[in-house]
Amino acid sequence: MNPSQVDAYLRRLGVEQPAWPTVDALRELHLRHLQTVPFENLSVHLGEEIVLEEKRLLDKVVGARRGGFCYELNGAFGALLAALGYDVVLLAARVHGDGELLGIPYDHLALRVRTVDAGDWLADVGFGAHSHLPLAFGERGEQEDPGGTFRIVEAGPDAAGVRGGHEAAQAADLDVVRDGRPQYRLEVRPRVLGDFAAGAWWHRTSPESHFTRSLVCSRVTEEGGRITLSGRKLTATAADGTREERELGTDEEVLAAYRERFGIELAAVPALRVPA
């Protein structure tokens, strides 16, 4: 990223450029990203290509003032953090489904971020409802967050059922747990953005992907709650968990919600396009 791109990204988030890559600055950047850049899968249903290249991600998130899902949001955020002086490592994860089921390889992208004053942190602005602030990467006890109670625990080298031979000697995967329920299983091996291309293609094209079966646009509110537009249903969840739901009737109402609640300008209402 060049300085003008960094400045534009920070203006999008509404924050000043930090003097040093500290944990306090990381917390502010993380929270503001969740509040201003929505988690959304509209490209899947608008027929837009998803290209995991830094320039394309910045063009979308900063230039077009859109959001995206994990590969796009954490990919762009990771580039910003690196430009600000943080040591950033891309990590692959498999999302927990029902029971012991895990999603596809490269199911999710998260970030390991090293600060100058407080060690390593798990940053994730691309999982939807998750922690509002980065989690201490090496902490194995409970971590209280506005988004819930989190733990990062060792899953064991063979827990994913996909390792064997010399790979079993590698560092154990980590389970990220929210309110007692595993969210995703994180590998500790560094990755590059291109490694996630197949996962992004699968989520954009497979009828088994939850991204192809629903429309979603969601962000954290300034009050610590969440606002979500799922198709035509607008849901406002307060920080205390109380919810208000409203069905939007006309296309004009839907487009206004995208514009006023999420800062997204659309020419037409996205229609659900489920692959055959």
C-alpha positions in Angstrom: 0.0 0.0 0.0 1.2 3.5 -0.8 0.7 6.5 1.6 -2.4 7.8 -0.3 -4.1 4.4 0.0 -3.3 4.2 3.7 -4.7 7.7 4.2 -7.9 6.8 2.2 -8.4 3.6 4.2 -8.0 5.4 7.6 -10.5 8.1 6.4 -12.9 5.3 5.7 -12.5 4.0 9.2 -12.6 7.5 10.7 -9.3 7.2 12.6 -6.0 9.1 12.7 -2.8 7.3 11.6 -1.2 5.8 14.8 2.3 6.9 15.7 3.4 3.4 16.6 1.9 -0.1 15.9 0.7 -0.6 19.5 -2.0 -2.8 20.9 -4.2 0.3 21.8 -4.0 1.5 18.2 -4.8 -2.1 17.0 -7.9 -2.2 19.2 -9.2 1.1 17.8 -8.6 0.1 14.2 -10.2 -3.3 14.7 -13.4 -1.9 16.3 -13.7 0.9 13.8 -13.4 -1.6 11.0 -16.2 -3.6 12.4 -18.3 -0.5 12.8 -17.7 1.0 9.3 -16.9 -1.8 6.9 -19.8 -4.3 6.7 -19.6 -8.0 6.6 -21.5 -8.8 3.4 -21.8 -11.3 0.6 -23.6 -9.1 -2.0 -20.9 -9.8 -4.7 -22.0 -13.4 -4.7 -25.5 -12.4 -5.8 -24.6 -9.4 -7.9 -22.4 -11.6 -10.1 -19.3 -9.7 -9.2 -16.0 -11.5 -9.3 -14.0 -11.8 -6.1 -10.3 -11.5 -6.7 -7.9 -12.0 -3.9 -5.3 -9.4 -4.9 -4.4 -6.5 -2.7 -5.3 -3.8 -5.2 -8.6 -5.3 -6.0 -9.5 -5.6 -2.4 -8.6 -2.0 -1.7 -10.5 -0.9 -4.7 -13.6 -2.6 -3.3 -13.3 -1.8 0.4 -11.8 1.7 0.2 -12.6 2.9 -3.3 -16.1 1.5 -3.7 -16.8 1.8 0.1 -18.1 -1.8 0.1 -17.6 -4.6 2.5 -17.0 -8.3 1.9 -16.5 -11.6 3.6 -13.5 -13.0 5.5 -10.9 -13.2 2.6 -11.7 -9.7 1.5 -12.1 -8.0 4.9 -9.1 -9.6 6.7 -7.1 -9.5 3.5 -7.5 -5.7 3.2 -7.2 -5.1 6.9 -4.0 -7.1 7.0 -2.5 -5.0 4.2 -3.4 -1.8 6.1 -1.9 -3.1 9.4 1.3 -4.1 7.6 1.6 -0.7 6.0 1.2 0.8 9.5 4.2 -1.2 10.8 2.5 -4.2 12.3 4.0 -7.7 11.7 1.0 -9.5 10.1 0.7 -13.2 9.4 -2.3 -14.7 7.5 -3.7 -17.8 9.0 -6.2 -20.4 7.6 -9.1 -21.8 9.6 -11.9 -24.3 9.2 -15.2 -23.2 10.6 -17.0 -25.4 13.1 -20.4 -26.7 11.9 -22.8 -28.9 13.7 -21.2 -31.3 16.2 -17.6 -32.2 15.2 -18.0 -31.2 11.6 -15.4 -28.8 10.2 -15.7 -26.8 7.0 -13.5 -27.0 3.9 -9.7 -26.2 4.1 -9.1 -22.5 3.8 -12.7 -22.0 4.9 -11.7 -18.8 6.8 -8.9 -16.2 6.9 -7.8 -14.6 10.1 -4.8 -12.5 11.2 -2.0 -13.0 13.7 -0.7 -9.5 14.5 2.4 -8.6 16.4 2.5 -5.2 18.2 5.5 -3.4 19.5 4.3 -3.3 23.1 2.1 -6.3 23.9 3.0 -9.3 21.8 0.8 -11.2 19.3 -3.0 -10.8 18.8 -5.7 -12.6 16.9 -7.4 -10.0 14.7 -10.5 -10.9 12.8 -12.8 -8.4 11.2 -14.3 -10.9 8.7 -16.3 -13.5 10.7 -19.5 -11.6 11.2 -20.6 -11.8 14.8 -17.3 -12.3 16.7 -15.0 -10.5 19.0 -15.1 -6.7 18.8 -11.5 -6.4 19.8 -8.4 -8.5 19.1 -7.8 -11.5 21.3 -4.5 -12.1 23.0 -3.0 -14.9 20.9 -1.0 -16.7 23.6 -3.7 -16.4 26.3 -5.4 -19.7 27.1 -7.9 -18.5 29.7 -11.1 -16.7 29.2 -11.0 -13.3 27.4 -14.0 -11.0 28.0 -15.1 -9.0 25.0 -18.2 -6.9 24.1 -19.0 -9.7 21.7 -18.9 -12.5 24.3 -16.5 -14.6 26.3 -13.7 -16.0 24.2 -11.0 -18.6 24.6 -8.2 -19.8 22.4 -7.4 -23.4 23.2 -5.1 -26.1 21.7 -7.1 -28.5 19.6 -4.3 -31.1 19.4 -2.2 -32.1 16.4 -4.6 -34.7 15.1 -7.9 -33.2 16.2 -8.9 -32.0 12.7 -8.5 -35.6 11.4 -6.4 -34.4 8.5 -2.9 -34.7 9.7 -0.5 -37.6 9.7 3.1 -38.6 9.4 5.6 -35.8 9.9 2.8 -33.2 9.9 1.7 -34.4 13.3 4.9 -33.1 14.8 3.9 -29.5 13.9 2.4 -27.1 16.3 -1.2 -28.0 17.3 -4.1 -26.2 15.8 -6.1 -23.8 17.9 -9.8 -23.7 18.5 -11.3 -20.3 18.9 -14.3 -20.6 21.3 -17.1 -18.1 21.9 -19.4 -18.5 24.9 -18.4 -22.1 25.2 -19.0 -23.0 21.5 -16.1 -23.6 19.1 -16.2 -21.1 16.2 -13.3 -22.2 14.1 -10.1 -24.2 14.1 -7.1 -22.2 13.4 -3.8 -23.4 11.8 -0.7 -21.7 13.0 1.3 -22.1 9.7 1.7 -18.8 7.8 -0.2 -18.4 4.6 -0.3 -16.0 1.7 -3.4 -14.4 0.2 -3.4 -16.6 -2.9 -3.7 -19.7 -0.8 -7.3 -18.8 -0.2 -8.4 -18.5 -3.8 -10.0 -22.0 -3.9 -11.9 -21.4 -0.7 -13.2 -18.1 -2.0 -14.3 -19.7 -5.3 -16.1 -22.5 -3.4 -17.9 -20.1 -1.1 -18.9 -18.0 -4.1 -20.1 -20.9 -6.4 -21.1 -23.9 -4.3 -24.7 -24.6 -3.6 -23.5 -26.0 -0.2 -22.0 -22.7 0.8 -24.1 -20.6 3.2 -23.0 -17.5 1.2 -24.8 -18.7 -1.9 -27.9 -19.6 0.1 -28.5 -16.2 1.8 -28.1 -12.5 1.4 -26.5 -10.7 4.4 -25.0 -7.3 5.2 -24.1 -6.7 8.8 -21.9 -4.4 11.0 -21.3 -3.6 14.7 -23.1 -0.4 15.8 -21.4 2.5 17.7 -23.4 1.5 20.7 -22.0 -2.0 20.7 -24.9 -3.8 19.1 -25.3 -5.1 15.6 -27.4 -4.1 12.6 -28.1 -6.7 9.9 -30.0 -6.8 6.7 -30.8 -10.3 5.5 -32.6 -10.1 2.2 -35.5 -7.8 3.2 -35.4 -8.3 6.9 -33.7 -5.6 8.9 -32.6 -6.7 12.4 -31.3 -4.3 15.1 -29.7 -6.1 18.1 -28.8 -3.9 21.1 -25.7 -4.5 23.2 -27.9 -6.1 25.8 -29.2 -8.7 23.3 -32.7 -7.2 22.7 -33.7 -7.4 19.1 -36.1 -5.5 16.8 -37.0 -6.9 13.4 -38.7 -5.2 10.5 -39.6 -6.5 7.1 -38.8 -4.0 4.3 -41.6 -3.9 1.7 -40.4 -1.9 -1.3 -37.1 -1.9 -3.2 -36.7 1.8 -2.3 -36.7 0.9 1.4 -34.1 -1.9 0.9 -31.8 0.4 -1.1 -32.2 3.1 1.5 -31.3 0.7 4.3 -28.1 -0.3 2.4 -27.3 3.3 1.9 -28.2 4.8 5.3 -27.3 1.8 7.6 -24.2 0.5 5.7 -23.0 3.3 3.4 -23.5 1.0 0.4 -24.9 2.6 -2.8 -26.6 0.1 -5.1 -28.4 0.6 -8.4 -30.8 -2.3 -7.8 -31.8 -4.7 -5.0 -29.6 -7.8 -5.0 -31.6 -11.0 -5.8 -30.7 -14.4 -4.3 -28.9 -16.5 -6.9 -28.5 -20.0 -5.7 -26.2 -22.2 -7.9 -27.8 -25.3 -9.4 
